[in-house]
Amino acid sequence: MNRREFLVTSSAAAALLAAPRLAAAATTTIDLYSGSDANIVDFWNNIVRPAFEKAHPDVALKVTDAGDNTGLRAIADRALAALQTKTDPQADIFETFDPRLPTGGIDAGLWVKFSAENIEGFDRVNPLSVDSQYSLPYRGSQVLLAYDKSKLDPKDAPKTWEQLVSWIKANPGQFIYNRPDKGGSGGNFVRRAIHEANGRDPKKFTIDNFSADYATQTLTPAWAILNDLAPSLYEKGAYTAGNTQSIQLLAQGVVTMTPVWSDQVLQAISQGVLPETTGVVQLGDLALCGNFSRMTVFSIGAHKEAALKLAAFVLTKEMQEAIITEIGGFPGISWDHISDELRQKYADVVPATIPTFPSGDWEPAINDGWYRSVAPGIDRI
């Protein structure tokens, strides 16, 4: 099941039917592509698009689901070729993308460089969320540990990796995580083990420093850590097939603790999928990974200026608070610019740091290595 499919309800379809038709006065149509999950595409169609088109009646927004990052990569490759031939790439903005791809794109001038000069409200962007001058953060999420407070007193919830390992071993069968290729909550639990095996230093891993030899050197000790935990997991080494299944086991009381995405668990609690007795905790020695989703705008897009207006609109207080209330995400702007009510409500999950882990060649190396070294008995489907 897709990472957040359980969040998509019939209200999404109803909202689509209720959404206003494109204004007749619209003279410009922005082409936005997204590779995110269904609930994010729905958020853009049902929340962002109507509000933006109301504020800018001369501009229409077309949101297209590119499927995944591979789909976006293909569009970006096409755009780089269009840059060289000075033709229209047929795309204006990506909902989230890494401007380091395709290789050479930044140097060639493929992406707009964001600043206070072209983005109103740029000074409100959360410094924690900034990754590149060519991407604009607008929402974030992070993996946390969710647990049943009726079984585990919050004061006893593990706050470090060492405490977590001790708790798992002292409570056999009460912890589970999903296969790393089936969802980011389990994937980032695996990455936290990799960080632990490498001095808790996320800087040791970048897109550019991957090699097969370095991967073997850095990943092998992590497989030993995870193999040591396996006998103490649910059913002595079972793994769920996705983020949603992990939450379901927690909701049913089958396990006491599992890694979860911050936005997913907040939505699950607010919708009653998880009981109010659900607690969340983050490790204090080094947090579990997360990241921000960052918009990119093509420098040669036919509607670049309109796309920049859209990017700035998403940073407004109205849209940033909607990210919190509608999809349970972190805002891309600093929490100081969010209402006191929301700030207080989500105080326990406001991140102090958000470690990241590169994708690129690291992703298949981690997934392949985990199946080969940690769970060789599981059929990879």
SVG drawing of the C-alpha trace seen along z (x, -y; Angstrom):
<svg xmlns="http://www.w3.org/2000/svg" viewBox="-19 -42 55 60">
<polyline fill="none" stroke="black" stroke-width="0.4" points="0.0,0.0 1.2,-3.5 2.9,-5.4 -0.2,-7.4 -3.1,-5.8 -5.0,-5.4 -5.3,-9.2 -7.2,-9.5 -10.9,-9.4 -14.1,-10.0 -13.8,-13.7 -11.0,-14.0 -13.3,-13.0 -16.1,-15.3 -13.7,-18.2 -12.7,-17.6 -16.3,-17.8 -16.8,-20.9 -13.7,-22.7 -14.4,-25.7 -13.9,-25.5 -11.0,-27.4 -11.8,-31.1 -12.8,-32.2 -10.4,-35.2 -7.4,-33.0 -4.8,-33.7 -1.9,-31.6 -1.8,-28.0 1.0,-26.8 2.1,-23.2 3.0,-21.7 4.2,-18.1 4.3,-16.0 5.9,-12.7 4.4,-12.5 1.7,-10.4 -2.0,-10.7 -2.8,-12.8 -0.2,-15.4 -1.6,-15.6 -5.1,-15.9 -3.8,-18.7 -2.6,-20.7 -5.8,-20.1 -8.3,-20.6 -6.6,-23.2 -3.8,-25.1 -5.3,-25.3 -8.7,-26.9 -7.1,-29.3 -4.4,-30.3 -6.8,-30.7 -9.1,-32.9 -6.1,-35.1 -4.9,-35.2 -7.9,-35.0 -5.8,-35.5 -3.8,-32.3 -4.9,-28.7 -3.0,-25.8 -2.8,-22.3 -1.5,-19.6 -0.2,-16.5 0.8,-13.3 4.1,-12.2 3.9,-8.9 7.2,-9.1 10.6,-10.6 11.5,-8.5 8.7,-10.2 10.1,-13.6 13.6,-12.7 12.4,-12.0 10.7,-15.4 13.8,-17.1 16.0,-15.3 13.6,-16.5 13.8,-20.0 17.6,-20.0 17.5,-19.0 15.0,-21.8 17.3,-24.2 20.0,-23.3 17.7,-23.8 15.9,-26.8 12.5,-25.2 9.6,-25.0 10.1,-22.1 6.3,-21.8 6.7,-22.1 7.0,-25.1 7.4,-23.8 8.0,-20.6 6.2,-20.1 9.3,-18.6 12.6,-17.6 16.4,-17.7 17.9,-20.3 21.2,-18.4 19.5,-16.2 19.9,-15.8 23.7,-16.1 24.9,-19.4 21.5,-21.0 22.4,-23.7 25.6,-24.7 23.6,-24.8 21.1,-27.2 18.1,-24.8 16.7,-25.9 15.6,-29.3 17.8,-30.5 15.5,-31.5 15.9,-34.6 14.0,-37.5 14.1,-39.2 11.8,-36.8 10.0,-35.1 7.8,-37.2 8.1,-35.8 11.5,-34.2 12.8,-35.5 10.3,-33.3 11.7,-30.0 12.9,-27.8 16.7,-27.6 16.6,-23.9 14.8,-23.3 17.2,-24.9 19.2,-22.6 20.0,-24.5 19.5,-28.0 17.7,-26.2 15.0,-24.6 12.3,-26.1 11.2,-24.1 7.4,-24.3 6.6,-21.2 8.4,-18.6 8.0,-15.3 10.2,-13.2 10.2,-9.6 9.3,-9.3 8.6,-6.4 4.9,-5.9 3.9,-3.9 1.0,-2.8 1.0,-5.0 -1.3,-2.5 1.5,0.1 4.6,-2.2 4.8,-5.2 6.0,-8.3 8.7,-8.9 10.1,-5.4 10.0,-5.9 13.4,-5.5 15.2,-8.7 18.5,-7.3 19.4,-4.5 20.9,-2.6 17.8,-2.9 15.7,-1.8 17.7,1.3 17.5,2.1 13.7,1.6 13.2,3.8 15.3,6.6 13.5,6.3 10.1,6.4 10.4,9.2 7.7,9.2 6.5,5.6 8.4,3.7 8.2,3.9 9.4,1.9 8.5,2.2 10.8,3.4 13.0,0.5 11.9,0.5 8.2,0.5 8.0,-2.7 10.1,-5.5 9.3,-4.8 11.1,-1.5 13.6,-2.7 14.6,-5.5 14.8,-3.2 17.3,-1.2 19.1,-4.4 19.3,-5.3 21.0,-2.0 23.5,-2.9 24.1,-6.2 24.7,-4.5 27.2,-2.1 29.1,-5.1 29.6,-7.4 26.2,-9.0 27.5,-11.3 25.0,-11.9 27.7,-13.9 29.5,-10.6 26.8,-9.9 26.3,-12.1 25.0,-11.4 28.5,-12.0 30.5,-9.8 28.8,-6.5 30.9,-3.6 30.3,0.1 33.4,0.4 32.4,-2.4 28.8,-1.1 30.2,2.3 32.4,0.6 29.6,-1.5 26.6,0.7 27.9,4.0 28.2,2.9 24.6,1.8 23.4,5.2 25.1,6.6 23.1,4.2 19.8,5.1 20.5,8.8 21.1,8.5 17.7,7.0 15.8,9.4 15.1,12.1 13.4,9.5 11.1,8.1 7.5,9.1 7.2,12.8 11.0,13.1 11.9,11.2 8.8,10.2 8.6,7.0 5.5,5.2 5.0,4.5 4.5,0.7 4.0,-2.3 0.3,-1.7 0.6,1.9 2.9,0.9 0.3,-1.7 -2.4,0.9 -0.5,3.3 0.0,0.5 -3.7,-0.5 -4.8,3.2 -2.5,3.5 -0.4,6.2 2.8,4.2 3.6,1.5 6.0,-0.6 6.8,-1.2 8.5,-3.9 6.1,-6.2 6.1,-9.3 5.2,-12.4 2.5,-13.6 1.0,-10.1 0.8,-9.5 -0.7,-13.0 -3.3,-12.4 -4.0,-8.9 -4.5,-10.2 -6.7,-13.1 -8.9,-10.8 -9.3,-8.2 -7.2,-5.5 -4.9,-5.5 -6.3,-6.1 -5.5,-9.2 -3.4,-7.0 -0.8,-7.0 2.4,-8.7 5.3,-9.9 9.0,-10.3 12.1,-11.2 15.6,-10.0 17.8,-12.7 21.3,-11.4 20.5,-11.5 17.0,-11.9 15.6,-9.5 15.7,-10.8 13.2,-13.0 13.3,-15.7 11.6,-18.7 9.8,-18.7 11.2,-21.5 9.8,-23.1 11.9,-23.7 11.1,-26.1 12.4,-25.7 14.3,-28.8 13.0,-28.2 9.4,-27.4 6.9,-29.3 5.2,-30.5 8.2,-31.0 6.9,-34.3 3.5,-32.8 5.2,-29.7 7.2,-32.0 4.0,-33.6 2.6,-30.1 5.8,-29.2 5.5,-32.4 1.8,-31.7 2.5,-28.3 4.7,-30.0 1.8,-32.2 0.6,-31.7 -2.7,-30.3 -1.1,-27.6 1.5,-26.7 -1.0,-26.2 -3.1,-24.1 -0.1,-21.9 -0.2,-21.3 -4.0,-20.9 -4.8,-19.1 -1.9,-16.7 -0.1,-16.7 3.1,-18.1 5.7,-20.4 5.7,-24.0 8.4,-25.1 8.5,-28.5 9.7,-28.9 7.2,-28.0 7.5,-31.5 5.3,-32.5 2.6,-29.9 -0.3,-30.7 0.2,-30.3 -2.6,-27.7 -1.0,-25.4 2.5,-25.9 1.3,-24.8 -0.7,-21.9 2.2,-20.4 5.0,-21.4 6.0,-17.8 6.8,-17.1 8.5,-20.4 11.9,-19.2 15.1,-20.6 17.1,-18.8 16.2,-16.7 19.0,-14.4 18.8,-13.4 20.2,-10.5 20.9,-10.8 19.1,-8.8 20.8,-8.1 22.8,-4.9 22.6,-4.6 18.9,-3.7 19.2,-0.4 22.4,0.5 20.6,0.2 17.5,2.1 19.5,4.9 21.8,5.2 19.0,5.4 17.3,8.2 20.5,10.0 22.0,9.6 19.2,9.0 16.1,10.7 17.3,13.3 14.2,15.5 11.7,12.9 10.6,12.9 11.1,9.5 7.9,8.6"/>
</svg>
